[in-house]
Every structure is written in C-alpha cells, then in structure tokens.
Amino acid sequence: MSSNEIVVGVDESEAGRAALVWAMEEAVLRGATVTAVNVWSHEPLSDFAFTTTDAVREASEKLLDDAVAAAREKVTTAVGVQHVSVSGSPTTRLLEAAENAALLVVGSHRGGLVREVMLGSCSAACVRHATVPVVVIPPPNRVHRRHVETEQPIVPTY
C-alpha cells in the first residue's frame, strides 16, 4: 500500500522547478506531503574548479532551499515539504525514494536525441522502472508542436 507522499526530483532546470510546483499543488489536492529530492555527484577529476564533496552537497541543499522557497510563492496553501539531498545516480536515487510513495514526479529536459542517447534520460528511465505512477512535467517554455492529423488511421503492419 502506498503512502500519502509525493516524491519529486528537483534540479536547477525549469522543468525540475515546474515539477516541484506541480507536486506541491497535487499534494494540496490529495492532502499529501512532498519529498523534494536533489541528487548530486562529486567527480573530483571532472568537476570544474576542483570543488569538494562538502561544497557539492551544500550547493545541493541550497538548490533545494531556493527551489522550495520559490515554489511556496506559487503554491500558497500550506503543504509539508521534506528536503532530501543525496549522492548517486539520479534515476536510482529517485526510484529508491519513491519506492513506497503514492507518486513520483520528474521534469523532462530538452537536450535532443544526442544528449539522450549519450547520457540517457532520467525521466524515461523512471517511467520504465518505477513501481509507482510517474508524472513527467515538461519545461514551462516548451514550444508546442502541432500534430498532423491523417485522414486514414495508422494501422500497424506485422
């Protein structure tokens, strides 16, 4: 049985911040709480400016504090939000955090096919592997594309 918790992945992207706002609004409707998760990693050989693990963790915690404060300006109804800053693989950590949740919310990112093939898509992996329902929130400024309607139905061929 799922808890009354909504887990949301939060990062520095517009989609991540929009996902947090959506999760908080949904929590108000459900009478749920929100767990805002930011996943970070420290790669001493590749991180710019030779940052320390403590500095990366502190930046993650500040990102969460700032994102939640900004979301509270948009969602004025009180909702409990727990901040979780954790190191590791974003997909793995989000799936672990949402294991017993009612819902997992993630943002989708722009980046094109090359980025997705090279780096993978966290949101797509969450959709494929989650044991709870997943909501994927697009970036707020995504260009809407018109879908071309065909006169004839598309029938799969075997």
TARAMO-V972920 format. One record per residue. N is the residue number from 1. RES is the residue in one letter. PSI is psi in radians with two decimals (* if undefined). NEAR is the number of other C-alpha atoms within 12 Angstrom. Layout:
n: [N & N]
res: [RES & RES]
psi: [PSI & PSI]
near: [NEAR & NEAR]
This chain:
n: [1 & 2 & 3 & 4 & 5 & 6 & 7 & 8 & 9 & 10 & 11 & 12 & 13 & 14 & 15 & 16 & 17 & 18 & 19 & 20 & 21 & 22 & 23 & 24 & 25 & 26 & 27 & 28 & 29 & 30 & 31 & 32 & 33 & 34 & 35 & 36 & 37 & 38 & 39 & 40 & 41 & 42 & 43 & 44 & 45 & 46 & 47 & 48 & 49 & 50 & 51 & 52 & 53 & 54 & 55 & 56 & 57 & 58 & 59 & 60 & 61 & 62 & 63 & 64 & 65 & 66 & 67 & 68 & 69 & 70 & 71 & 72 & 73 & 74 & 75 & 76 & 77 & 78 & 79 & 80 & 81 & 82 & 83 & 84 & 85 & 86 & 87 & 88 & 89 & 90 & 91 & 92 & 93 & 94 & 95 & 96 & 97 & 98 & 99 & 100 & 101 & 102 & 103 & 104 & 105 & 106 & 107 & 108 & 109 & 110 & 111 & 112 & 113 & 114 & 115 & 116 & 117 & 118 & 119 & 120 & 121 & 122 & 123 & 124 & 125 & 126 & 127 & 128 & 129 & 130 & 131 & 132 & 133 & 134 & 135 & 136 & 137 & 138 & 139 & 140 & 141 & 142 & 143 & 144 & 145 & 146 & 147 & 148 & 149 & 150 & 151 & 152 & 153 & 154 & 155 & 156 & 157 & 158]
res: [M & S & S & N & E & I & V & V & G & V & D & E & S & E & A & G & R & A & A & L & V & W & A & M & E & E & A & V & L & R & G & A & T & V & T & A & V & N & V & W & S & H & E & P & L & S & D & F & A & F & T & T & T & D & A & V & R & E & A & S & E & K & L & L & D & D & A & V & A & A & A & R & E & K & V & T & T & A & V & G & V & Q & H & V & S & V & S & G & S & P & T & T & R & L & L & E & A & A & E & N & A & A & L & L & V & V & G & S & H & R & G & G & L & V & R & E & V & M & L & G & S & C & S & A & A & C & V & R & H & A & T & V & P & V & V & V & I & P & P & P & N & R & V & H & R & R & H & V & E & T & E & Q & P & I & V & P & T & Y]
psi: [2.31 & 2.61 & -3.11 & 0.88 & 2.42 & 2.13 & 2.34 & 2.31 & 2.22 & 2.26 & -2.94 & -0.04 & 2.79 & -0.69 & -0.69 & -0.72 & -0.65 & -0.63 & -0.68 & -0.80 & -0.80 & -0.78 & -0.71 & -0.72 & -0.73 & -0.67 & -0.66 & -0.81 & -0.65 & -0.19 & 0.60 & 3.05 & 2.86 & 2.40 & 1.93 & 2.09 & 2.22 & 2.19 & 2.25 & 2.86 & 2.67 & 2.02 & 1.63 & -0.51 & -0.31 & -0.29 & 2.41 & 2.50 & 0.37 & 0.93 & 2.71 & 2.86 & -0.74 & -0.69 & -0.68 & -0.75 & -0.75 & -0.67 & -0.68 & -0.78 & -0.69 & -0.72 & -0.79 & -0.81 & -0.82 & -0.74 & -0.75 & -0.72 & -0.75 & -0.69 & -0.63 & -0.43 & -0.48 & -0.55 & 1.70 & -0.27 & 2.38 & 2.30 & 2.38 & 2.25 & 2.07 & 2.39 & 2.25 & 2.04 & 2.10 & 2.56 & 2.53 & -2.80 & 2.22 & -0.82 & -0.85 & -0.84 & -0.67 & -0.74 & -0.69 & -0.79 & -0.58 & 0.03 & -0.74 & 0.30 & 2.95 & -0.45 & 2.56 & 2.27 & 2.26 & 2.76 & 2.60 & 2.62 & 2.67 & 2.69 & -0.23 & 3.02 & -0.72 & -0.79 & -0.76 & -0.70 & -0.73 & -0.75 & -0.30 & 2.98 & 2.03 & -0.79 & -0.73 & -0.72 & -0.66 & -0.75 & -0.73 & -0.60 & -0.13 & 2.61 & 0.06 & 2.86 & 2.53 & 2.33 & 2.25 & 2.11 & 2.19 & 2.83 & 2.50 & -0.46 & 0.36 & 2.37 & 2.23 & 2.28 & 2.46 & 2.39 & 2.33 & 2.18 & 2.39 & 2.68 & -0.44 & 2.46 & 2.62 & 2.09 & 2.20 & 2.52 & 2.51 & *]
near: [10 & 17 & 21 & 23 & 33 & 45 & 47 & 56 & 54 & 47 & 36 & 28 & 25 & 26 & 30 & 38 & 39 & 37 & 41 & 52 & 39 & 37 & 45 & 42 & 30 & 28 & 32 & 24 & 17 & 18 & 20 & 26 & 29 & 41 & 37 & 46 & 45 & 43 & 36 & 33 & 26 & 25 & 16 & 15 & 11 & 11 & 15 & 11 & 12 & 14 & 18 & 18 & 18 & 18 & 18 & 26 & 23 & 23 & 24 & 29 & 28 & 21 & 29 & 34 & 27 & 22 & 34 & 40 & 21 & 19 & 30 & 25 & 16 & 19 & 24 & 16 & 17 & 19 & 27 & 25 & 31 & 24 & 29 & 30 & 32 & 31 & 24 & 19 & 21 & 30 & 33 & 23 & 29 & 43 & 35 & 25 & 36 & 35 & 25 & 22 & 29 & 31 & 38 & 47 & 48 & 46 & 36 & 35 & 31 & 23 & 16 & 13 & 12 & 11 & 13 & 17 & 12 & 10 & 18 & 20 & 26 & 34 & 35 & 25 & 24 & 36 & 25 & 16 & 20 & 30 & 22 & 27 & 24 & 33 & 31 & 29 & 31 & 25 & 25 & 20 & 14 & 16 & 9 & 9 & 6 & 6 & 6 & 7 & 8 & 8 & 6 & 7 & 7 & 8 & 7 & 5 & 4 & 3]
